Structures are given as C-alpha cells and as structure tokens.
Amino acid sequence: MAPRNTSARIADVALRILAKEGPSAVSMRRVAQAVGITPMAIYHHFPGRKQLLETVTGNEFARLLEFLKAHPLRGTAENRLILIMQGYAEYAFAHPRIFDYIFSSPRPSARRYPQDFRARRSPTANPVADLVAELIRARYLRPDDVWEVALTLWAHVHGLVTLYHAGRIDLSEKQFYALLRRSLRRLIRGLKA
C-alpha cells in the first residue's frame, strides 16, 4: 500500500478514536494496531502522537467550515449572524469530543487571537469577521473592531456549548438551540447601531 494511503488510513483511525473516546485514547500503538501496521511503522508516517493529532485536527477545520456555510445566509442581518453562529454550535453537537479537543485543549499549533485572526489565518473565523464587517459597513452594527465583535460572538456560542457539554445547561438539544438563538439576539441587539 502506498505511504500516502497508509497515512490517510492512520489519520482516519485516529480521528475515529478521538471522536468516540477523546484525545487520551489516541495512542500510536493503538492506532497502528487498528490500521494493521506495526507500532514502529506508524512513525514512518507521523513522527509522534502530537503530530498525528495536529494533522487530524487540522483537517477538522475544513469540516467546521462546512458547518458554518451549511445555512444560506438569508433574511435579516440578525438572522444571518445567528445562522452562521448556529453552524458552529451544530459542529460542536455533531462532533463533541473533537470540538472539545480543538477548542478547549492547549495545542501548540492552534491559531491565536489577535495575531493569527487579524492576519486572516483562521479559515473558520474569517467568514464571521467578514459578515460582521459587512454589517458594520451597512450600518446595521455600530462601528467597532471587527475582530473583537467576531470574537465576542464566537466566545458567546462557545461558552454556551461548553456549559451544555458539561451538563450545566439541562435542556434538550432542540431547547438548547432555541436558547442559543434568543441569547444571540440579545447580544446582537446590544451591538446594533
């Protein structure tokens, strides 16, 4: 089997373990065994566990971007902001362990605010910032720092999702989304021009 195919299989298996059991369950030995290669052979494809997890999570941002773009951003400005942020929450519900790992665990290669965001190195933050910038130009939102507003929206949704994942919000998923939309409306109305 070609090394590229083996690398892809290794990454797929690591992602499945991460999604099902969390990052602590991902070991080089376990992944190698599941792929059907020797524990030493896995190191020909990834130098270590950290690099394997970085590859796996790096690929996940493309999937998160799909969630952010899943809903056509139609309707009122408020509705458009809610829809893009709802995509973030939907990813968190669809992939809770991966979400928790990529957004709530320290990772050396994680993009950092403000430098990486302002340099547009965050493909998943850029669409939110672009929408915020558009709505500031349209005078729907009051003039403000685009990236700080985008970060505020992201942190708001992230906080609610994290509380839900931790069992601190005792609602059904449907009720949670209703709460999220109401909460975002309150936040957005505070940002309006």
N, C-alpha and C positions, 0 to 999 in steps of 0.2 A: 504494500500500500504506500502511496506517495506521502512524504512527510507533511505536505500541506493538508491532506485529507485527515491524517492522524492528528495533526494539531487542531483541526476543526472538531474532530470527534472528542478530543480531550476537553476542549472548551465547552462543548455541548454537555458532556457528562458533568463537568464541574458546575455549570450553570444549573443543571437539574438538581444536583445535590444542594447547592446554595439555596435554590428556590424552595426545596422541600424541607431542609433541615437547618439552614442557616450557615454562616461562614465557618463556624468552628468545626462543622462536619466535613469540610473540604480539606482533604489531605492528599498529598501527591501519591502516596501508596494506594489509597482508596480509589482515586480517580484512575490510576494506571490499571488497577485490578479490574475496574468496571469496563475500561476500554479494551482490555485483553492484551496489555503490553506489560513488560517487566517494570518494576518501580524505577530502575535506573534508566530505562528507555525514555521515560517521560521527560527526563532532564535534557534530552536532545531537542525537545520542542519548547520547553519553558524552563528557565534557569532555577525557578523556585516557586513556592506557593504564592508568594506576594505577586509575582509577575503574572501567574496564571489568573489570580483573582482580578488583577488590574485589566487584563485582556478581556475577561468575561464581563466585568462591569463596564468597561469602555464600550463594548458592543451594545450594552443595555440602553445607553443614552439614545441610540437611534430608535429603539423601540419606544422609549418615553416620548420622543419627538412625535412618533406616530400617534400616540395618545393625545398629545397637545393639539395635533392637527385633525383629530378624528371628527370633531364637530365643525361644520361650516360656520364661520364666524359671521352670522347674520343677525339682523334685528337691531335693537338699540345698542348704544355704546356699552351700557351697563351689562346687557345680556352677552355681548361679545367678550367682555372681560371675565364674566362668570364662566362662560363656556370654555375658554382657554385654561382657566384655573381648575375647572372641573376635570379636564383631561389629566392634569397632574394627580388629582385625587383618585381618578379611575385607575391610573397605573399603580398607585400605591395599594389599592384594593386587589388588583389582579395579580400583583407580584409583591406581597407584603415583606417577605424576608429579603428579597433583593432591594426593595425600596429602603428598608431599614439599614441595610448594609451600605448602600451607596450614598445615603444622605445623613445617616446618624452615626457612622463609624469614622474615626480618623483614617484617612487614606492619603499617602504622600502625593499622589498624582491628582488629587481632587482639585478642581478649579476653585479659586479663592476670590472672594469679594474684597476689595473692589477691582484689583488689577486685572484679573482674568476676565471679569464680566465687562468692564469698560473697554477692554481690548477685543471684545466680541468673541472670546474663546469658549463660550458656553452655548452650544447649539440649542440647548433646551431653554435657556434664559432669554436668548435673543428674540424669539417670537413674542414673548411677553413684553419685553422692553420696546420692541417695535410697535406693538399695539398701544402701549402707554404713550409713546412719543407721538403717534398719530392722533390720539385723543387729546393730548396737550395742544398740538398744533390746531386741532379743530375747536379748541376752547371748551371741550366737554370737561376735561380735568383742568384744574388750575395749574399755572406754571410751577414746575417743581423739577427736582433732579430725577430724570427718567429712571436711572438705575436704582435709586433709593425707593422710588414708588414700586418698581417691579420687584425688588427685594422684599418690600413690605407685603405685597400681595402673596408672593411665594411663601414667606415666613408664616403668614396667617394660615394658609392652607396646610402647610407642613405641620404647624402646631396642632391644628385640629385633627389631622390624620394621625399624628403621633399619639395624641391623647386617646383617640379611638383604638389604635393598635394596642395601647397599654391597658385597655379596659376601663379607662376613666370617663368615657362617654358611653352610656348604656342605652343605645338606640339601635334599631335595625339599620342595615345599610341604606335602605330607602329613606328612613328618617334622618340618617346622618347627612345624606345629600341635600335634603330639604334644609337642614340646619346650616350646612355649608353655604348654600345659595343665599339664605337670609343673612348670614353673617357677612358674606362678601358684599351684599347690597349695602349693609350698614357701613362697611369700610369704604366702599366706592363712593357712597354719598358724602362721606367726610372728605374725600379727595376732589370732589366736583368743584368746578369753577363757580 
